[in-house]
Amino acid sequence: MAKFITAFLFLFVFSSCNSTDSQREATEENAMIDNQPIPEAVAILPEARVILDQWPQFQSLENRMATLKEVESSEELKLILEELSQICQQVEENEFPELFETPSIRSRIRVLRTYLGKLDASLYYRTDSQEPLLELQAAYNALRSQFNVIISNTLTPELFNDE
C-alpha cells in the first residue's frame, strides 16, 4: 500500500510540473501583440501645427508613435520602444518652442515616458501588453490635446493681475 501511495504522489507531482510548462507557453502566446485597434491620434490645430513643424524632436516623436499601429511582433515593439524612449529623452533635454515651454507640456512628456516604461516592463515580463499600449496612446493624445489647449487659450495673465 505504501508503494502505491508513493507512486501516486510521484505521478501527481510529475504531472503538475508539466502543467506549468504549458501555462508558460500559453502566457508567452498571450504576450504577443493583440491586433486590437489603437485609438487614432488627436488632431492638432493648424496654428499649433505651424509651431510643431519647426520642432524636429517632436516630429521624430510623432513619426515613431505613428508606427506603433503597424507593429506585428513583440520584438518589433521592443525596438520601437527603445527608439521612443531615446526620442522622449531628446525632447526633454532640448529646447521647446517658446509657446509650448510650459509645465503642462513637460509633465505630459514625462507621463509619456512613464507609460513607455510600463509597456517595456509588460514586454519584459511577458504579460498582456494591450492595456499599457492603450494607456501610452492615451498619454500621447493628452500631449497633443494640450497643444490645442495652449493655442486656443485666449486668456492673458494680465486679466488676473488687475483687481
C-alpha positions in Angstrom: 0.0 0.0 0.0 2.8 2.4 0.8 4.4 1.7 -2.6 1.1 2.6 -4.3 0.7 5.9 -2.4 4.4 6.8 -3.1 3.9 6.0 -6.8 0.7 8.0 -6.9 2.3 11.1 -5.2 5.3 10.9 -7.6 3.0 10.7 -10.6 0.9 13.6 -9.2 4.0 15.8 -8.6 5.4 15.0 -12.0 2.2 15.8 -13.8 1.8 19.1 -12.0 5.3 20.1 -13.1 4.3 19.6 -16.8 1.3 21.8 -16.4 3.5 24.8 -15.5 5.3 24.4 -18.8 2.0 24.5 -20.7 1.0 27.5 -18.7 4.2 29.3 -19.5 3.7 28.6 -23.3 0.2 30.0 -23.0 1.5 33.1 -21.3 4.1 33.6 -24.0 1.4 33.3 -26.7 -0.7 35.8 -24.9 2.2 38.2 -24.6 2.2 38.6 -28.4 0.7 41.8 -29.7 -3.0 41.8 -30.0 -4.3 43.3 -33.1 -7.0 45.3 -31.4 -7.2 48.8 -32.9 -5.2 51.6 -31.3 -7.2 54.8 -31.0 -6.4 57.5 -33.5 -4.2 60.4 -32.5 -5.9 63.6 -31.6 -5.9 66.1 -34.4 -3.7 69.2 -33.9 -5.0 72.6 -34.7 -3.4 74.3 -37.8 -1.9 77.1 -35.6 -0.2 74.5 -33.4 0.9 72.5 -36.4 2.9 75.5 -37.7 4.8 75.7 -34.5 5.3 71.9 -34.2 6.6 71.6 -37.7 9.6 73.7 -36.6 10.3 71.4 -33.7 12.3 68.5 -35.1 12.4 66.4 -31.8 8.6 66.4 -31.7 8.4 65.5 -35.4 10.5 62.4 -34.8 8.4 61.5 -31.8 5.2 61.9 -33.9 6.6 59.7 -36.7 7.7 56.9 -34.3 4.3 57.0 -32.5 2.6 56.5 -35.8 4.5 53.3 -36.4 3.0 51.7 -33.3 -0.1 50.8 -35.2 1.9 48.7 -37.7 3.7 46.6 -35.1 3.2 42.8 -35.5 5.5 41.2 -33.0 6.9 41.9 -29.6 10.5 42.2 -30.9 9.4 45.0 -33.3 7.6 46.7 -30.4 10.7 46.5 -28.2 12.8 48.2 -30.9 10.3 51.0 -31.3 10.1 51.4 -27.5 13.8 51.9 -27.3 13.7 54.5 -30.0 10.8 56.2 -28.4 12.4 56.4 -25.0 15.5 58.0 -26.6 13.4 60.4 -28.6 11.5 61.4 -25.4 14.8 62.0 -23.6 15.9 64.2 -26.5 12.6 66.1 -26.4 13.1 66.8 -22.7 16.7 67.8 -23.0 16.4 70.1 -26.0 14.7 73.5 -26.2 11.0 73.7 -26.5 9.2 76.2 -28.7 8.6 79.3 -26.6 4.8 79.0 -26.6 5.0 75.3 -25.5 7.6 75.9 -22.8 5.1 75.2 -20.0 4.9 72.8 -17.1 1.8 71.2 -18.6 3.7 70.1 -21.8 6.8 69.0 -19.9 4.7 66.9 -17.4 2.8 65.2 -20.3 6.1 64.2 -21.9 7.1 62.8 -18.5 3.9 60.8 -18.3 4.5 59.6 -21.9 7.9 58.3 -20.8 6.3 56.6 -17.8 3.9 54.7 -20.0 6.8 53.8 -22.3 8.4 52.2 -19.3 5.2 50.4 -18.3 4.9 48.9 -21.8 8.5 47.9 -21.8 8.0 46.2 -18.4 5.0 44.3 -19.7 7.1 43.0 -22.7 9.9 42.1 -20.4 7.7 40.1 -18.0 5.7 38.7 -21.0 2.3 39.9 -19.7 -0.5 41.3 -21.7 0.8 44.4 -23.5 -2.5 45.7 -24.9 -3.5 47.7 -21.8 -0.2 49.6 -21.5 -0.2 50.2 -25.2 -3.7 51.8 -25.0 -2.5 53.8 -22.0 0.5 55.0 -23.9 -1.7 56.2 -26.8 -4.0 57.9 -24.3 -0.9 59.8 -22.8 0.2 60.7 -26.3 -3.3 62.0 -27.1 -3.3 64.1 -23.9 0.0 65.7 -25.0 -1.5 66.5 -28.4 -4.6 67.9 -26.8 -2.6 70.1 -24.6 -1.0 71.7 -27.6 -4.5 72.6 -28.8 -5.5 73.9 -25.4 -2.5 76.2 -25.3 -3.2 77.5 -28.8 -6.9 78.1 -28.2 -6.3 79.8 -24.8 -7.4 83.4 -25.2 -6.9 84.5 -21.6 -3.9 86.6 -20.7 -2.3 86.6 -17.3 -2.8 90.4 -17.0 -6.5 89.8 -16.6 -5.9 88.1 -13.3 -3.3 90.7 -12.0 -5.7 93.7 -12.2 -8.1 93.9 -9.3 
